[in-house]
Amino acid sequence: AFVLAIDIPSGLNADTGEILGVCVHADLTIAIDSIKWGELLREGKNVCGTLKSVDIGIPSFLHRDCASLLNLEYVRSIFPRRDPFSYKNKNGKVLMIGGSDEMPGAISMAADACFHSGVGLLSVFVPKSIQMLLETKMSYVMSLGVPEENGRFSQDALSILKEQLDRYDAFSIGNGMHKYAVTEQMVKLLLASNKPVLVDADGLVYIKKGIDLSQRKADTILTPHLKEMADLLDIDVKEIERDRIKIVKRFCKENPSVVLVLKSSITLIGFQDRLFVLDHPTSALAKGGSGDTLAGMILGLYAWCHDAYLAALCGVYAHSLAASLSSVDPISFTPNDLVENLSQAFLTLQSKKTP
């Protein structure tokens, strides 16, 4: 029989998503007033079926701890308007730091997505050995090939990076770099500056080592997946999985200049006391390179909208939308397919029509 659950399937913990002994398995769950965190987490996803909410008139100011779902209607309402009279410098000058001889694709995919998300001028800061490869793949991206050792940034690259700080509006670091001493020094250099910085991938682990993000004034965007978040906090990944809502809220409260994007099949986007959930899981994005592409998209949007939280919300949703718009089967889907769909995704977000 078709099973309908009103508010929440009986037997499901509304806060944690844990099944308390026995639980109704619904085909459709209609949440009263708001969707509960437990309907999005752990076993909750499997027992709710299709999940919808119905408004019963409770004032919005009482919804402080409710799940705010990131949906098409909301993202359309906040998507920034691109000034038709803007020029390349007004749309941001960005430097993306990353890459190695073993992983040139990570910085390449991130940069490709960044450029296709609206940045005015984009440069990549990469080991000399992969500079030509990136220039061949992306003629619209400028490059700085710097000294390397064993295919990775050398110590000399750090002093060159110091010279670039005043030449760019925003930076990203981490994609394809490897975890080693120079990566740590570069991350600390950027986060000690007054420049907006997005940290992803191999750069994230070093934030816990002597970097006080709570005192940082410039915009900071972190884009970890669950394991990277666990490493950042020096806890077990199972602890993140058990209570990711509480962990994200606490982290954002303690670090008020940080926008945190915790990536998973359900992605959380937190900033200060605000928290949104993207609940559009797809196996098309369960592949290497998807995270690099998302980081590039968020940085590209930030370069011209100048709002870190807005860029994160729109970037996360556009990333998912670009995957869902594809005619390519999820098994064969690649980050290149995602970038090819970005134009349609952005057109959809700027349109009043349902795709």
Order of alpha helices (4+ residues) and beta strands (2+ residues): beta-beta-alpha-beta-beta-alpha-beta-alpha-beta-alpha-beta-beta-beta-alpha-beta-alpha-beta-beta-alpha-alpha-alpha-beta-beta-beta-alpha-alpha-alpha-alpha
